[in-house]
């Protein structure tokens, strides 16, 4: 197990590889996930492919990027994803996550987000982890609140009503 492979109670959370990009693309383009992640856009395969390549490079250089979350009892099932990813312009690193629709409301998003946040604090010594979500995405806001992220502000980002959160390492 590499130091970037993480485990939680029900998941193996490991860096996404190019061989797993198709599974990630299917997850990202599913209606419920893309609604907030991609503002309902069905992204092209080439965009997923480029992001996975960027993630592979990020892990090599910085030990973070995009992780896939695989069910421990069914290692062939991509339950979701998470990551530390540059968002906005200028880029700011943020926690991102999503879960396959058939697995919603089972605590997987909290498990993914919490495992990655702990990794950021304990392995990468990050002083703060930031996150944001669309104002209307109350499920994602609840996940961040369960993870003890503090509400920072509400604002407009890329034309979208957005809520911003952060969690300090000391919490």
N, C-alpha and C positions, 0 to 999 in steps of 0.2 A: 504494500500500500504506500503510495507516494504521500508526502506531507500535505499535498493539496487534496487528497481524497479524504472525505469526512464521513462520519457515520452518526446516525441518530437512532432513536429507538426503532423506527420502521423503515429507514431509508439508507441507501448508500449514495452519497452525494459526491460526484467526481467530475473533474473537468470534462466538458463536452469535447469529443474528438470529431474530426471530419467524417469518420465512419458513422457517427451518431447524428449527424446534422439533419438527415431526412426525418428522423423521429422528432427532433426539435422543431423543424419546419411544420410538421403536421400539428404539433401542439400549438405553435404560435399562430397558425392560420385557422384554428378551430373557432367557431363563432363567439363563444363566451370569453375565451382568452384574448382574442384579437380586439374585442370590443374596447377594452381599456388599454391594453398593451400597445396596440397599433392604431388606436382611434378608429377601429373597425375596418382598417385597410387590410386587404389580403396581400401581404408582402410577397414579392417574387422570391423564388428559390435562390437566386443569385445573391440576394440581400442576406439571407440566412447563412449561405455559404461564406460570404465575406465576413460576417460577424463571427462565425466560428473560427475562421482563420485569424482574425484579430484577437480573439480570445486565446487561442493557442499561443500566439506571440506574447500576449499579456501574462499568461501563466509562466512562460519561460523567463520573462524579464522581472515580473513583479509578484508572482505567486497568487494572482487572482485574475478572474475573468468570469466566464459563464460556466456554471456547473449544471449537470443533469442530475435529477433526483430519481433514483431507481428503487423500486420496492424491494426490500430485503427478501421477502418470500417469493417474489416473482421478478428476478433480475432482468427479465426481458421487457418489463413494463416501465416506460418513462412516466413517472407520476407527476413530474413537474420540473421546474428549473429554478435557478437562483443565480445571483451573481453580484459582483461589484462592477459597475459599468459607468462609463462617462456619459452623462446626460446633459442636454442643453448646450448653448453656445454663449460664453466659453464653457467647455466641458467641466463638469463637477462630478466626482465619483459618487454613486448612489447604490444602495441596496435595491435590487430588482428581484422579483419572484413571480411565479405563476404555477398553477396546478391544473392538470387535465380535468376537464369538466366532470367525468364520471366519479372523480375523487373529491369533489368540492364538499365543504362542510364536514370534513373529517380531521381537521387540524394539520393537514400537510403543509399548508402555506406557513403556518407558525413554526412548524418543525424545520422547514427549509430555511426560512428567514432567521430563526434563532441560531441554528447551527452555523450559518455563514457569519452572522454578527459575532458570535463567540470566537470563531476563527480569526476574524479581523482584529479583535481585541487581544486575544491570547497569542496568536501566531505571528501576526503582522504588526502588533503594537500600535494600531491606529488609535488616535486619541478620541475620534468621533466617527460615527457612521451616520450618513444622511440617507434620506429616502423621500420620495414624493409620490403622490397619486392624484388622479383626477378627483375633483370635489365630489362627484357623484359615485365614486367607487367606495361605498361605505364598508364593504367586506375587507378591502385592503387597509383602510384606516383602522378597522378593528384589529387586524393582524398586528399592525405597528404599535397600537396601544397595548396589546397583550405582550409585545416584546419590550415594553417599557420605553418606547420612543416618545419624546416630547413633541407636542405640536409647536412649530416655530412660527408659521405664518400661512396665510392664504393669499395667493396672488395669481396673476395671469402669466403663463409660460407657453410660448408658441401658440398664443391665441386661446389657450385652454385654462379654465378655472382650476387651479391646482392647489393642493395642500402640501406643505413642506414639514418634514419631521427630522429630528436628529436624536441620537442617543450618545451620551458621553461614555467613555470607557469606565469611568468610576461608578456607573449605575449598575 
